[in-house]
Amino acid sequence: MFTKLAVLFFLLNCQITWGQYKVRESNLIRSIDLSKNDSVKIVALGNLAEFYYIYGADSKGDSILKKQLLSAEISNNKNLIFITLFGDAITNLSRWTSQETFEKALLFLDKGASYAKEQDRADYEGLAYIRKATILRKELQYDKAIQSATLAFS
């Protein structure tokens, strides 16, 4: 009897959660479609990328990050490029993320560090290295994580 109730509860909970996921995803996509300017669109794309990374849809998150960066670069607005390169989406990668996603995230952070260096923004460059250290720690590459954290302080 208990087993049947537990299975029933689990099945109902999965359906409720899946429905909430789809509703939230469609609301975020709608906010992108309805955005009236580049700033609103960039923020909405960042929210969608963060959503995908939180729920483990890493390939979708990677795709949205690329789209967000392209939109920011087309706008030719430095602030929007910084918002894209240093948004919170990548910080939501879990320890169980695929190696491919980790590599893409590290390349994205390297791009952010390079851009920050070009713009003479040591604060953002340091943030890129700290985030890189965090990802390397999640990958269990502790020596590289320490090197990246050390670069952040130099």
Secondary structure, 3 states (H helix, E strand, C coil): CHHHHHHHHHHHHHHHHHHHHHHHHHHHHHHHHCCCCHHHHHHHHHHHHHHHHHCCCHHHHHHHHHHHHHHHHHHCCHHHHHHHHCCCHHHHCCCCCCHHHHHHHHHHHHHHHHHHHHCCCHHHHHHHHHHHHHHHHHCCCHHHHHHHHHHHHC
